[in-house]
Amino acid sequence: MRVKSNRRSFLKNATLLAGGAFSAQSIFNQAYGAVFEDMSTKYNSFSPSEMADQEDYWAMIQQAYSASSAPVLNLNNGGVSPSPMPVLQAVERYSQLSNQGPSYYMWRILDQGREPLREKLALLGGADPEEIAINRNATEALNTIIYGLDLSRGDEVIGCHFDYGNMMQAWRQRQEREGIVYKQLDFKFPIEDDDFIVQAYKEAITEKTKIIHVTHVINWIGQIMPVKKICRMAHEHGIEVIVDGAHSFGLLDFKIPELEGDYFGTSLHKYLSAPIGSGMLWIKKEKIGKVWPLLCNGQPKSENIRKFETIGTRSYPIEQGIGEALNFHNGIGTKRKEERVRYLKNYWAEKALEIPGVKIHTSLKAPYSCAIAGVSVEGLTPKDLENYLLSRFQIHTVAIPYRNLDCVRVSPHVYTRLSDLDKFVRALGILAAEHSPQNMGAKGS
Ligand SMILES: Cc1ncc(COP(=O)(O)O)c(C=O)c1O
């Protein structure tokens, strides 16, 4: 039986949410309101998972992205994602406005959009707006926490070798400068056993442990970590948890407080498709007061989340463009996006698995991955595979020669077409055949 979806209310939400921010005259509504409304009617009775392969719906989404007609097929959306046209147009419009009188339009006009924007972000994250700070990326959000917490020499922090590089180096800098102890777990992904992961963190805890730093979706190969279970376990030991949500926010269907972490940082320019250079920080209300701002504020111990926003002159067009990205995202709906992107990943990965010599490095089970998967071809290094895909097939991916991982990371987005993925799988097939042991042997003989 089909689950009745509330498409109309999604649209209504997109519109309502637009209120206040400078998307009040929403470009999204002007450009896509009617089309989304028609599609909503057509697919009113479809559940998000039933929507995953409705190609006429997704064709409409694809058309909204100029990236879908780029000469190079972008399969590295995990790195940074493009914005759809309404977002690009909004940024352009705010940019032109700003340049008509920067201090007037930016500081007196556009700046008024921040509070409504905070509310819109909070609604998507299921959080209190007073817990949301808007900034420029996940690195800034998470460094704010990493450097904002009081820790003493000998205090321990547990992370893993598969957290994001900028965060690992932030902790290492604190270790070098202040003598905290940064412990890193090693994993052999993919892992389809939450308890095993939770246990690994648990076993690393000592009476000196103060913080666990966990990445919600591991950027290297897309493993989804059991964040909520880790947070529960950590709290039983009086330990706080920092969650890196760079690859989960705007893609996976969750509310930030439901993860039960204490701190959450994300970029908005990945799966939310907000303008490049936008990010968000969430701090549990009662913890705000004790976190020092990374960029100083006159009242560093204030309980007002806005103390993290004294970042000087930033790009107001980019910041306000987030509102249009939220409109576009809400027009689709998070669960529907999650189901589609997971479908796209499985679409190519399941076909690739049938090619001799091709290996997938990511679990294809729904709880353990969504957009990202790692792939390798026997006989090719990750860098060779990345280079061949680009130079011969105009497909952009990213090589992951890191620790025990030797693969290429592939991450489609809502604008990726099935025909794009067919092209990618064909390329893998050609490269795998060319580098098969038989062929290589023939060349050598
Ligand atoms: C897991 C993870 N965290 C944080 C970041 C940092 O994002 P940004 O460069 O937007 O600060 C990335 C970037 O790819 C990431 O993959």
The ligand as an ORCA input file, in Angstrom:
! r2SCAN-3c Opt
* xyz 0 1
  C      33.502     14.782      6.628
  C      33.876     16.188      6.263
  N      33.908     17.109      7.206
  C      34.236     18.375      6.937
  C      34.563     18.762      5.674
  C      34.983     20.174      5.442
  O      34.110     20.842      4.653
  P      34.450     22.327      4.226
  O      35.592     22.248      3.278
  O      33.211     22.779      3.570
  O      34.790     23.067      5.440
  C      34.527     17.850      4.636
  C      34.846     18.254      3.263
  O      34.798     17.508      2.326
  C      34.190     16.518      4.948
  O      34.180     15.584      3.987
*
